[in-house]
């Protein structure tokens, strides 16, 4: 079922211009009528395409839910098929997260204006995903070493001048946390991002 009032081509352009976050599919609820009354979507044939991925690379749009019992919960705005794939495979999915104050009428109007104004998102070249800082931990072998002071200052100066690090943080899956990752390289850059309160860390998975 298509999202009533949304231009699919403009929506695609808008999502490609935005920064996505990785969200556990279990925390995404269906609360809007357009989804709760949607026809059944059979995604069985699509599962082989995504089954080997750690994160479902099919961007959907969600909003933050507020209120008792809704801590770290989101409501789907658009992308029901992607969410169904993530649920079937029990994997996290890339999301564009909107504020709790989201208004559907205003959202549709905003999408309709796509092409007039575009926002530039700064991420280092080679970034696979933006990952919530709370889910990014440092590998034990890196914690044993303090970063070189000169090297740290150089990375910090670069960040302050450009508001972005020059390389994404290299990570691997965290066996202790299903949806977490471990920093295995670019440790100094990671420390700079943490120092300046960056909530979503640009990462790439180690080959």
Residue pairs with C-beta under 8 A, 6 or more apart in sequence:
1 34
1 38
1 39
1 41
1 80
2 8
3 11
3 34
3 78
4 34
5 104
5 108
6 78
6 108
6 111
7 111
7 112
7 114
10 111
10 112
10 114
10 115
11 78
11 111
11 114
13 114
13 115
14 110
14 111
14 114
15 59
15 61
15 96
17 118
17 119
17 121
18 96
18 119
18 121
19 96
19 121
19 123
19 130
19 200
20 59
20 94
20 95
20 96
20 129
20 130
21 94
21 95
21 96
21 97
21 130
21 131
21 132
21 200
22 55
22 92
22 93
22 94
22 95
22 129
22 130
22 131
22 132
22 135
22 179
23 62
23 74
23 92
23 93
23 94
23 95
23 97
24 92
24 179
25 56
25 83
25 86
25 87
25 90
25 91
25 92
25 93
27 72
27 73
27 74
28 60
28 62
28 73
28 74
28 75
28 76
28 83
28 86
28 93
28 95
29 65
29 73
29 74
29 75
29 76
30 36
30 75
30 76
30 80
31 65
31 75
31 76
32 75
32 76
32 77
32 104
35 76
35 80
38 80
41 80
41 81
41 84
43 81
43 84
43 85
43 88
44 88
46 81
46 85
47 85
47 88
47 89
50 56
50 57
50 58
50 85
50 89
50 91
51 89
53 91
54 91
54 173
54 205
55 91
55 92
55 93
55 94
55 129
56 82
56 85
56 86
56 89
56 91
56 92
56 93
56 94
57 94
58 79
58 81
58 82
58 85
58 86
58 93
58 94
59 79
59 82
59 94
59 95
59 96
60 76
60 77
60 78
60 79
60 80
60 82
60 83
60 93
60 94
60 95
60 96
61 76
61 77
61 78
61 79
61 95
61 96
61 98
62 74
62 75
62 76
62 77
62 95
62 96
62 97
62 98
63 74
63 75
63 77
63 97
63 98
63 99
63 100
63 102
64 73
64 74
64 97
64 98
64 99
64 100
65 73
65 74
65 75
65 100
66 100
74 95
74 97
76 83
77 98
77 102
77 104
77 107
82 93
83 93
85 93
86 92
86 93
92 179
94 129
98 107
122 162
122 163
122 164
123 130
123 164
123 168
123 202
124 164
124 165
124 166
124 167
124 168
124 202
126 167
126 168
126 204
127 168
127 202
127 203
127 204
128 168
128 203
128 204
128 205
129 202
129 203
130 200
130 201
130 202
130 203
131 171
131 181
131 200
131 201
131 203
132 199
132 200
132 201
133 193
133 194
133 198
133 199
133 200
133 201
135 174
135 177
135 179
135 180
135 181
136 169
136 171
136 180
136 181
136 182
136 183
136 190
136 201
136 203
137 174
137 177
137 180
137 181
137 182
137 183
138 182
138 183
138 187
138 190
139 172
139 182
139 183
139 184
142 183
142 184
142 187
147 187
147 188
147 191
148 188
151 188
152 188
152 191
152 192
155 165
155 166
155 188
155 189
155 192
156 192
156 195
158 165
158 166
159 165
159 189
159 192
159 193
159 196
164 202
165 186
165 189
165 192
165 193
165 202
166 189
167 186
167 189
168 186
168 202
168 203
168 204
169 183
169 185
169 186
169 189
169 190
169 193
169 201
169 202
169 203
169 204
170 183
170 184
170 185
170 186
170 203
170 204
170 205
170 206
171 181
171 182
171 183
171 184
171 203
171 204
171 205
171 206
172 181
172 182
172 184
172 205
172 206
173 180
173 181
173 182
173 205
174 180
174 181
174 182
181 203
181 205
183 190
184 206
185 206
190 201
193 201
